[in-house]
Amino acid sequence: MPLLHLVRDTAFGQIVRVLTRNRVFQYPEEQDPEFWKKYIHEEKSGWIAHHGITEPPEEEFVALENARGIRSRDEQANNHDEPRESTQTDTTYTDGTYNEASGVRIDPEKGKDKNIVEWYGPNDPENPRNWSTPKKFFVTSEIVFLTFSIYIGSAIYTPGLMGVMQEFGVSQVAATLGLTLFVAGYGIGPILWSPMSEIPQFATNFGMLLAFRFLTGFFGSPALATGGATIADMYKPSKQAYGLSIWGIGALCGPCLGPLVGGFAAQAEGWTWPIWELMWLSGFCWVFLFFLFPETSSANILYRRTRRLRKLTGNDKLICEPELMAEQMTAKYIIQISLVRPISFSFTEPMVFLLNLYIALTYEGLAFLGILVGSLVAMTCLCFYLHFYQEKQFNSNGEIRPEIRLQPAMVGGFFVPICLFWFGWSSRSDVDWMVPIVGSRLFGIGAFLLFQAVLPYLTDAYPAYTASVFAGNDLFRSAFGAGFPLFASVMYKNLGVNWASSTLAFLGVAFIPIPFALYIFGERLWKKSKYAKKDF
């Protein structure tokens, strides 16, 4: 049954339901005509009937205390031995005076006659946070696989640069555009996603190659911005950092393994084979997720549930809170949250701007296998820290002061410049080649700790806008990552490996105080913000 429930909520399962007219992969309410009543939130239905919103009033709500909801009326109707406690008849709830779900009188001025659909309790199995641990782990692994499949697309191209230069007769800087445009594509994609017209299948000239590299990153971009939000959908705050750390490893594996995987293919078969490898990997990923990746957004799951219930019962008063929010959205507001908010977050919120800038600098880093090894070491240490220290800092409501999330960044910030100095001054012919590789492990430790401190911090500080914040973060990283390769070769050639790396290291030193400053002054900033959560 768990596997059937998993498949039911995938793209494949939903298509099967449409084709079979919902006779296959049925939901509980489709099997039991009375099951839908469990989904009705009587209190919220009473509140919206009383004063028009689903939040409780400040004053004592006597109307709800004296009312009998739909479930209590059904229970009394089924118990013929007990006398009725109310003089109200069943028709009272259908005459437009009382809210049927809650039994509360509808206020003629402020009230709304709506029956709120919610989770039927704290253990509702369709709520992603109530999924079994194996299901959460499986879905997390799918997110990691998808992220890896996209991120590897940037670095897998680099071993074929010489082949591109020879094939199309272009310079190294021009050939590098195939890398930078891919990164730019998955940076812009989460901000702007519009329909594309039909295009040819193969690149026959250099311009088409660059266009396809941009589109590949562009179409793969949503997962990079929503991957962290998907993790937040499934795990409660005290466990989110674990999921984000696993997701972070998937993101690092792509750039680190891309040159290795692409290098063998380019050397054996030419510069086009790394592109074919990417197509095979992404094709398999698409098929795998099509059959086995379920919906994780709680808002979307509730909306689908409500839509099914309206169809089953014919009751148009059934509605969920995400729909109530959507009813208040204008076209201007939708454009704002889709296009403007991710960018405005990055420049109007000081906390977001500083951390995005820090992460962007780190993202320029060197992609070697040593970085991957260092990241694995850092992940192990981070998990011990989370389990034995940070989890104990959560209060009874499952909340934590966001600044506590920044403590790993205070440590990781020192590793980045140390690595860059080490790498720059040990990359000489008279020094064994393993020495700079060992130093690159420090970069992996520093970058991983920074990422895994900043992303949970932003999630906690802006829980209602996680996807927008991550999209802005992705745009910053991608902008730096796309621009840096275009001048990096010239910089390293003119300054030399030692001073070019040292220049980046000095920048790393300049950014070390950021997490310390936010740890001290962050509370003042998010209290002034109109987007950040205030009650910690």
VOLORO-85237 format. One record per residue (C-alpha): x, y, z; residue number from 1. Coordinates in steps of 0.2 Angstrom, whole numbers, plus 5000, padded with zeros to 4 digits. Example, Ala and Ser with C-alpha at 12.3 -4.5 7.8 and 13.67 -1.06 7.14 Angstrom:
2
[[5062, 4978, 5039], 1];
[[5068, 4995, 5036], 2];
% end
This chain:
536
[[5000, 5000, 5000], 1];
[[5014, 5013, 5004], 2];
[[5021, 5010, 4986], 3];
[[5003, 5012, 4979], 4];
[[5001, 5029, 4988], 5];
[[5018, 5035, 4982], 6];
[[5014, 5031, 4964], 7];
[[4997, 5038, 4966], 8];
[[5003, 5056, 4969], 9];
[[5016, 5056, 4955], 10];
[[5014, 5063, 4937], 11];
[[5011, 5045, 4931], 12];
[[4998, 5041, 4945], 13];
[[4988, 5057, 4941], 14];
[[4988, 5053, 4923], 15];
[[4982, 5035, 4926], 16];
[[4968, 5042, 4937], 17];
[[4962, 5054, 4923], 18];
[[4962, 5040, 4910], 19];
[[4953, 5028, 4922], 20];
[[4941, 5041, 4928], 21];
[[4948, 5040, 4946], 22];
[[4944, 5021, 4947], 23];
[[4963, 5017, 4950], 24];
[[4973, 5024, 4964], 25];
[[4958, 5030, 4973], 26];
[[4959, 5041, 4989], 27];
[[4950, 5037, 5005], 28];
[[4936, 5049, 5002], 29];
[[4932, 5041, 4985], 30];
[[4931, 5024, 4994], 31];
[[4920, 5030, 5009], 32];
[[4907, 5043, 5005], 33];
[[4907, 5049, 5023], 34];
[[4926, 5050, 5025], 35];
[[4926, 5068, 5018], 36];
[[4919, 5074, 5035], 37];
[[4935, 5070, 5044], 38];
[[4944, 5083, 5033], 39];
[[4933, 5098, 5039], 40];
[[4941, 5109, 5051], 41];
[[4926, 5114, 5062], 42];
[[4935, 5128, 5072], 43];
[[4942, 5137, 5057], 44];
[[4925, 5135, 5048], 45];
[[4917, 5143, 5063], 46];
[[4930, 5157, 5064], 47];
[[4927, 5162, 5046], 48];
[[4908, 5162, 5048], 49];
[[4910, 5173, 5063], 50];
[[4922, 5186, 5057], 51];
[[4928, 5182, 5040], 52];
[[4945, 5174, 5042], 53];
[[4952, 5157, 5048], 54];
[[4962, 5165, 5063], 55];
[[4954, 5164, 5080], 56];
[[4947, 5181, 5087], 57];
[[4956, 5190, 5101], 58];
[[4940, 5189, 5112], 59];
[[4933, 5173, 5120], 60];
[[4923, 5164, 5106], 61];
[[4907, 5158, 5115], 62];
[[4898, 5155, 5098], 63];
[[4910, 5141, 5094], 64];
[[4909, 5133, 5111], 65];
[[4890, 5132, 5111], 66];
[[4890, 5126, 5093], 67];
[[4890, 5108, 5087], 68];
[[4900, 5104, 5072], 69];
[[4896, 5092, 5058], 70];
[[4905, 5077, 5066], 71];
[[4897, 5079, 5083], 72];
[[4880, 5080, 5075], 73];
[[4883, 5065, 5065], 74];
[[4889, 5056, 5081], 75];
[[4873, 5061, 5090], 76];
[[4862, 5056, 5076], 77];
[[4870, 5038, 5076], 78];
[[4867, 5037, 5095], 79];
[[4848, 5035, 5096], 80];
[[4849, 5032, 5115], 81];
[[4855, 5049, 5120], 82];
[[4843, 5064, 5119], 83];
[[4848, 5079, 5108], 84];
[[4857, 5093, 5118], 85];
[[4851, 5107, 5106], 86];
[[4835, 5113, 5100], 87];
[[4842, 5117, 5083], 88];
[[4835, 5106, 5069], 89];
[[4845, 5099, 5055], 90];
[[4838, 5111, 5043], 91];
[[4845, 5125, 5053], 92];
[[4862, 5122, 5045], 93];
[[4856, 5122, 5028], 94];
[[4845, 5138, 5028], 95];
[[4860, 5150, 5026], 96];
[[4859, 5156, 5043], 97];
[[4871, 5144, 5051], 98];
[[4888, 5137, 5045], 99];
[[4885, 5119, 5041], 100];
[[4902, 5113, 5046], 101];
[[4903, 5122, 5063], 102];
[[4886, 5126, 5068], 103];
[[4891, 5144, 5071], 104];
[[4879, 5158, 5066], 105];
[[4885, 5167, 5050], 106];
[[4889, 5185, 5054], 107];
[[4879, 5195, 5040], 108];
[[4893, 5209, 5039], 109];
[[4909, 5200, 5041], 110];
[[4906, 5181, 5041], 111];
[[4908, 5170, 5026], 112];
[[4899, 5153, 5024], 113];
[[4914, 5142, 5020], 114];
[[4918, 5124, 5025], 115];
[[4937, 5124, 5028], 116];
[[4946, 5108, 5022], 117];
[[4961, 5104, 5032], 118];
[[4972, 5089, 5038], 119];
[[4960, 5078, 5048], 120];
[[4973, 5078, 5062], 121];
[[4991, 5080, 5067], 122];
[[4994, 5062, 5060], 123];
[[4986, 5064, 5043], 124];
[[4996, 5053, 5032], 125];
[[4995, 5064, 5017], 126];
[[5004, 5078, 5026], 127];
[[5022, 5077, 5019], 128];
[[5028, 5079, 5037], 129];
[[5019, 5064, 5042], 130];
[[5026, 5053, 5029], 131];
[[5036, 5037, 5035], 132];
[[5054, 5039, 5037], 133];
[[5058, 5027, 5022], 134];
[[5047, 5038, 5011], 135];
[[5055, 5054, 5016], 136];
[[5072, 5047, 5013], 137];
[[5067, 5040, 4996], 138];
[[5060, 5057, 4990], 139];
[[5075, 5066, 4997], 140];
[[5086, 5054, 4987], 141];
[[5076, 5059, 4972], 142];
[[5079, 5077, 4975], 143];
[[5097, 5074, 4977], 144];
[[5098, 5064, 4961], 145];
[[5089, 5078, 4951], 146];
[[5100, 5091, 4958], 147];
[[5115, 5081, 4954], 148];
[[5109, 5078, 4936], 149];
[[5107, 5097, 4933], 150];
[[5123, 5103, 4942], 151];
[[5134, 5090, 4933], 152];
[[5128, 5098, 4917], 153];
[[5139, 5114, 4920], 154];
[[5156, 5105, 4924], 155];
[[5154, 5090, 4912], 156];
[[5156, 5102, 4897], 157];
[[5173, 5109, 4902], 158];
[[5184, 5094, 4897], 159];
[[5178, 5096, 4879], 160];
[[5183, 5115, 4878], 161];
[[5198, 5111, 4867], 162];
[[5187, 5101, 4855], 163];
[[5174, 5115, 4854], 164];
[[5188, 5127, 4850], 165];
[[5194, 5116, 4836], 166];
[[5177, 5112, 4829], 167];
[[5171, 5130, 4828], 168];
[[5187, 5139, 4827], 169];
[[5183, 5150, 4842], 170];
[[5194, 5157, 4856], 171];
[[5195, 5149, 4874], 172];
[[5185, 5163, 4881], 173];
[[5171, 5161, 4868], 174];
[[5171, 5142, 4871], 175];
[[5169, 5145, 4889], 176];
[[5153, 5153, 4886], 177];
[[5145, 5136, 4884], 178];
[[5149, 5134, 4903], 179];
[[5144, 5151, 4908], 180];
[[5127, 5152, 4898], 181];
[[5122, 5135, 4906], 182];
[[5125, 5142, 4924], 183];
[[5116, 5158, 4919], 184];
[[5102, 5148, 4912], 185];
[[5099, 5139, 4929], 186];
[[5101, 5156, 4938], 187];
[[5088, 5165, 4927], 188];
[[5076, 5151, 4926], 189];
[[5069, 5152, 4944], 190];
[[5066, 5170, 4941], 191];
[[5059, 5170, 4924], 192];
[[5050, 5155, 4916], 193];
[[5040, 5157, 4900], 194];
[[5035, 5145, 4886], 195];
[[5047, 5142, 4872], 196];
[[5044, 5139, 4854], 197];
[[5049, 5122, 4845], 198];
[[5067, 5122, 4842], 199];
[[5079, 5110, 4831], 200];
[[5087, 5095, 4839], 201];
[[5105, 5097, 4835], 202];
[[5118, 5111, 4836], 203];
[[5125, 5113, 4819], 204];
[[5135, 5129, 4823], 205];
[[5143, 5138, 4838], 206];
[[5128, 5150, 4841], 207];
[[5116, 5135, 4842], 208];
[[5127, 5126, 4854], 209];
[[5127, 5141, 4865], 210];
[[5108, 5143, 4864], 211];
[[5106, 5125, 4868], 212];
[[5118, 5126, 4883], 213];
[[5108, 5141, 4890], 214];
[[5091, 5132, 4887], 215];
[[5097, 5116, 4896], 216];
[[5102, 5126, 4911], 217];
[[5086, 5136, 4910], 218];
[[5074, 5121, 4909], 219];
[[5083, 5112, 4923], 220];
[[5083, 5127, 4934], 221];
[[5067, 5125, 4944], 222];
[[5073, 5110, 4954], 223];
[[5088, 5121, 4960], 224];
[[5077, 5134, 4968], 225];
[[5064, 5122, 4974], 226];
[[5075, 5108, 4980], 227];
[[5077, 5116, 4997], 228];
[[5059, 5121, 4999], 229];
[[5054, 5103, 4995], 230];
[[5065, 5097, 5009], 231];
[[5057, 5110, 5021], 232];
[[5040, 5103, 5015], 233];
[[5044, 5085, 5022], 234];
[[5054, 5089, 5038], 235];
[[5050, 5098, 5053], 236];
[[5062, 5113, 5057], 237];
[[5073, 5103, 5069], 238];
[[5077, 5090, 5056], 239];
[[5077, 5101, 5040], 240];
[[5096, 5104, 5042], 241];
[[5099, 5085, 5039], 242];
[[5089, 5085, 5023], 243];
[[5098, 5101, 5017], 244];
[[5115, 5094, 5020], 245];
[[5111, 5078, 5010], 246];
[[5104, 5089, 4996], 247];
[[5120, 5100, 4997], 248];
[[5131, 5084, 4994], 249];
[[5121, 5081, 4978], 250];
[[5124, 5099, 4973], 251];
[[5142, 5097, 4976], 252];
[[5144, 5080, 4968], 253];
[[5139, 5087, 4951], 254];
[[5153, 5101, 4948], 255];
[[5166, 5089, 4957], 256];
[[5162, 5074, 4947], 257];
[[5158, 5083, 4930], 258];
[[5176, 5086, 4924], 259];
[[5180, 5068, 4929], 260];
[[5165, 5060, 4920], 261];
[[5166, 5072, 4905], 262];
[[5185, 5070, 4904], 263];
[[5185, 5052, 4900], 264];
[[5171, 5053, 4887], 265];
[[5179, 5068, 4879], 266];
[[5196, 5060, 4878], 267];
[[5189, 5044, 4871], 268];
[[5175, 5050, 4859], 269];
[[5177, 5069, 4857], 270];
[[5169, 5084, 4864], 271];
[[5151, 5079, 4860], 272];
[[5151, 5064, 4871], 273];
[[5150, 5073, 4887], 274];
[[5134, 5081, 4880], 275];
[[5127, 5064, 4876], 276];
[[5131, 5058, 4894], 277];
[[5121, 5073, 4901], 278];
[[5106, 5068, 4890], 279];
[[5106, 5050, 4895], 280];
[[5108, 5055, 4913], 281];
[[5094, 5068, 4913], 282];
[[5083, 5057, 4902], 283];
[[5084, 5043, 4915], 284];
[[5081, 5055, 4929], 285];
[[5065, 5062, 4920], 286];
[[5058, 5044, 4918], 287];
[[5062, 5039, 4936], 288];
[[5054, 5055, 4943], 289];
[[5039, 5054, 4932], 290];
[[5034, 5037, 4939], 291];
[[5040, 5039, 4957], 292];
[[5041, 5057, 4963], 293];
[[5026, 5063, 4972], 294];
[[5019, 5080, 4976], 295];
[[5027, 5087, 4992], 296];
[[5018, 5104, 4993], 297];
[[5006, 5104, 5007], 298];
[[4996, 5118, 5000], 299];
[[4994, 5109, 4983], 300];
[[4990, 5093, 4992], 301];
[[4976, 5102, 5001], 302];
[[4970, 5110, 4986], 303];
[[4969, 5094, 4976], 304];
[[4960, 5086, 4991], 305];
[[4947, 5101, 4991], 306];
[[4944, 5100, 4973], 307];
[[4941, 5081, 4974], 308];
[[4928, 5084, 4989], 309];
[[4919, 5097, 4979], 310];
[[4917, 5085, 4965], 311];
[[4912, 5070, 4976], 312];
[[4899, 5080, 4987], 313];
[[4893, 5094, 4975], 314];
[[4896, 5106, 4989], 315];
[[4904, 5122, 4982], 316];
[[4906, 5129, 5000], 317];
[[4921, 5117, 5003], 318];
[[4937, 5127, 5002], 319];
[[4955, 5126, 5009], 320];
[[4966, 5140, 5016], 321];
[[4978, 5141, 5001], 322];
[[4962, 5144, 4990], 323];
[[4957, 5158, 5001], 324];
[[4974, 5166, 4999], 325];
[[4973, 5164, 4980], 326];
[[4956, 5172, 4979], 327];
[[4964, 5188, 4986], 328];
[[4979, 5188, 4974], 329];
[[4978, 5200, 4959], 330];
[[4987, 5198, 4943], 331];
[[4999, 5212, 4948], 332];
[[5002, 5203, 4965], 333];
[[5006, 5186, 4956], 334];
[[5018, 5194, 4944], 335];
[[5026, 5202, 4959], 336];
[[5029, 5186, 4969], 337];
[[5034, 5177, 4953], 338];
[[5047, 5189, 4946], 339];
[[5050, 5204, 4957], 340];
[[5050, 5196, 4975], 341];
[[5065, 5184, 4972], 342];
[[5076, 5199, 4966], 343];
[[5069, 5212, 4978], 344];
[[5073, 5200, 4993], 345];
[[5091, 5199, 4987], 346];
[[5093, 5218, 4988], 347];
[[5081, 5225, 5000], 348];
[[5084, 5212, 5014], 349];
[[5101, 5216, 5022], 350];
[[5103, 5198, 5029], 351];
[[5099, 5190, 5012], 352];
[[5110, 5201, 5002], 353];
[[5125, 5199, 5013], 354];
[[5123, 5180, 5014], 355];
[[5120, 5178, 4996], 356];
[[5135, 5188, 4992], 357];
[[5146, 5177, 5003], 358];
[[5139, 5161, 4996], 359];
[[5142, 5168, 4978], 360];
[[5160, 5171, 4982], 361];
[[5162, 5153, 4989], 362];
[[5153, 5147, 4973], 363];
[[5167, 5153, 4962], 364];
[[5178, 5140, 4970], 365];
[[5188, 5126, 4962], 366];
[[5180, 5110, 4957], 367];
[[5191, 5096, 4962], 368];
[[5188, 5079, 4970], 369];
[[5197, 5085, 4985], 370];
[[5182, 5097, 4988], 371];
[[5170, 5082, 4988], 372];
[[5180, 5073, 5001], 373];
[[5181, 5088, 5012], 374];
[[5162, 5090, 5010], 375];
[[5159, 5072, 5016], 376];
[[5170, 5075, 5031], 377];
[[5161, 5091, 5035], 378];
[[5144, 5083, 5033], 379];
[[5148, 5070, 5046], 380];
[[5154, 5083, 5058], 381];
[[5139, 5094, 5055], 382];
[[5127, 5079, 5058], 383];
[[5135, 5076, 5075], 384];
[[5134, 5095, 5079], 385];
[[5115, 5095, 5074], 386];
[[5111, 5080, 5084], 387];
[[5121, 5084, 5100], 388];
[[5119, 5103, 5101], 389];
[[5108, 5112, 5089], 390];
[[5092, 5101, 5091], 391];
[[5092, 5104, 5109], 392];
[[5090, 5123, 5106], 393];
[[5073, 5121, 5098], 394];
[[5058, 5126, 5110], 395];
[[5042, 5117, 5113], 396];
[[5034, 5124, 5097], 397];
[[5048, 5117, 5086], 398];
[[5056, 5134, 5083], 399];
[[5074, 5140, 5085], 400];
[[5082, 5158, 5085], 401];
[[5088, 5159, 5067], 402];
[[5105, 5166, 5072], 403];
[[5110, 5149, 5080], 404];
[[5110, 5142, 5062], 405];
[[5124, 5153, 5058], 406];
[[5137, 5145, 5070], 407];
[[5144, 5132, 5057], 408];
[[5147, 5147, 5045], 409];
[[5157, 5155, 5059], 410];
[[5169, 5140, 5058], 411];
[[5168, 5137, 5039], 412];
[[5172, 5155, 5034], 413];
[[5190, 5152, 5040], 414];
[[5193, 5137, 5029], 415];
[[5189, 5145, 5013], 416];
[[5204, 5158, 5013], 417];
[[5215, 5146, 5021], 418];
[[5212, 5134, 5006], 419];
[[5214, 5147, 4993], 420];
[[5231, 5153, 5001], 421];
[[5236, 5135, 5002], 422];
[[5231, 5131, 4984], 423];
[[5239, 5146, 4977], 424];
[[5256, 5145, 4985], 425];
[[5258, 5126, 4983], 426];
[[5253, 5124, 4965], 427];
[[5271, 5124, 4959], 428];
[[5281, 5112, 4949], 429];
[[5293, 5109, 4964], 430];
[[5278, 5104, 4975], 431];
[[5270, 5087, 4974], 432];
[[5253, 5088, 4965], 433];
[[5244, 5080, 4980], 434];
[[5248, 5095, 4991], 435];
[[5236, 5107, 4982], 436];
[[5223, 5093, 4981], 437];
[[5224, 5090, 5000], 438];
[[5222, 5109, 5002], 439];
[[5206, 5109, 4992], 440];
[[5198, 5098, 5005], 441];
[[5198, 5113, 5016], 442];
[[5188, 5122, 5003], 443];
[[5175, 5108, 5003], 444];
[[5174, 5109, 5022], 445];
[[5172, 5128, 5022], 446];
[[5160, 5129, 5007], 447];
[[5149, 5115, 5014], 448];
[[5147, 5123, 5031], 449];
[[5143, 5140, 5024], 450];
[[5130, 5132, 5013], 451];
[[5122, 5122, 5027], 452];
[[5122, 5137, 5039], 453];
[[5115, 5150, 5027], 454];
[[5101, 5139, 5019], 455];
[[5093, 5134, 5035], 456];
[[5095, 5152, 5042], 457];
[[5086, 5159, 5027], 458];
[[5072, 5145, 5029], 459];
[[5069, 5149, 5047], 460];
[[5070, 5168, 5045], 461];
[[5058, 5168, 5030], 462];
[[5048, 5152, 5032], 463];
[[5033, 5159, 5021], 464];
[[5045, 5164, 5007], 465];
[[5057, 5150, 5006], 466];
[[5056, 5147, 4987], 467];
[[5058, 5165, 4983], 468];
[[5073, 5167, 4995], 469];
[[5081, 5152, 4987], 470];
[[5078, 5158, 4970], 471];
[[5087, 5174, 4974], 472];
[[5101, 5165, 4981], 473];
[[5102, 5154, 4966], 474];
[[5102, 5170, 4955], 475];
[[5117, 5177, 4965], 476];
[[5127, 5161, 4964], 477];
[[5124, 5159, 4946], 478];
[[5128, 5176, 4941], 479];
[[5145, 5175, 4950], 480];
[[5147, 5157, 4944], 481];
[[5143, 5162, 4926], 482];
[[5154, 5178, 4925], 483];
[[5169, 5171, 4934], 484];
[[5175, 5158, 4921], 485];
[[5176, 5172, 4908], 486];
[[5190, 5182, 4916], 487];
[[5197, 5168, 4927], 488];
[[5209, 5162, 4914], 489];
[[5216, 5179, 4911], 490];
[[5217, 5183, 4929], 491];
[[5227, 5168, 4933], 492];
[[5238, 5170, 4918], 493];
[[5242, 5188, 4922], 494];
[[5244, 5187, 4941], 495];
[[5250, 5169, 4942], 496];
[[5241, 5155, 4952], 497];
[[5249, 5161, 4968], 498];
[[5242, 5179, 4968], 499];
[[5226, 5176, 4958], 500];
[[5221, 5163, 4972], 501];
[[5227, 5175, 4985], 502];
[[5216, 5189, 4978], 503];
[[5201, 5177, 4981], 504];
[[5208, 5172, 4998], 505];
[[5209, 5191, 5003], 506];
[[5190, 5193, 4998], 507];
[[5186, 5177, 5008], 508];
[[5195, 5185, 5024], 509];
[[5185, 5201, 5021], 510];
[[5169, 5191, 5022], 511];
[[5173, 5181, 5037], 512];
[[5164, 5194, 5049], 513];
[[5147, 5193, 5040], 514];
[[5140, 5178, 5050], 515];
[[5147, 5185, 5066], 516];
[[5139, 5202, 5063], 517];
[[5122, 5194, 5059], 518];
[[5123, 5183, 5074], 519];
[[5125, 5199, 5085], 520];
[[5113, 5211, 5075], 521];
[[5102, 5199, 5065], 522];
[[5088, 5200, 5077], 523];
[[5087, 5219, 5075], 524];
[[5086, 5216, 5056], 525];
[[5073, 5203, 5055], 526];
[[5062, 5213, 5067], 527];
[[5062, 5228, 5055], 528];
[[5059, 5217, 5040], 529];
[[5041, 5216, 5033], 530];
[[5045, 5198, 5027], 531];
[[5054, 5190, 5041], 532];
[[5046, 5180, 5054], 533];
[[5045, 5190, 5071], 534];
[[5039, 5177, 5084], 535];
[[5054, 5166, 5089], 536];
% end
